[in-house]
């Protein structure tokens, strides 16, 4: 099997094409989102415990969660990313 064909096969296997195929990724995605949000909540609570009460402001929390989600998006959505070759032409 040629290199291009092998990479194309890995790409086809990586991406779910139907909803039923995507369902097997949902528990892992939910767990990864839980890990990220749990960590961010812990950081906000620690900031409040050391006396920085602005951490309880809803706008600060919303901003923190949004920044955290976008910062860890590659970790959260990692299982859904198609296979990418390390070599670039």
C-alpha positions, 0 to 999 in steps of 0.5 A: 500500500502506497504512502498516499493511500495509507494516509488517505485511509487513516484520514477516512478512519479518523473522521466520523461521517454519521451521527452514530459514528460520532456518538462513540466520541461523546463520552470522551469529549464530555469527560475532557470538557469536565476536566478543563472546566473543573480545573478552571473552577478550582482556580477561580475558587482558589483565587477567591479563597486567597482574597481576590473576590473579583473572581466571583464576578459572573463576567470574570467567570464567563471570560475565564471559561471562554478563554480556557475552552479556546486555549484547551480546544485542541485537547478537548476536540483531539479525538475528532481531529483528522489524522495529520501527517507530520511531514509537510511538502 
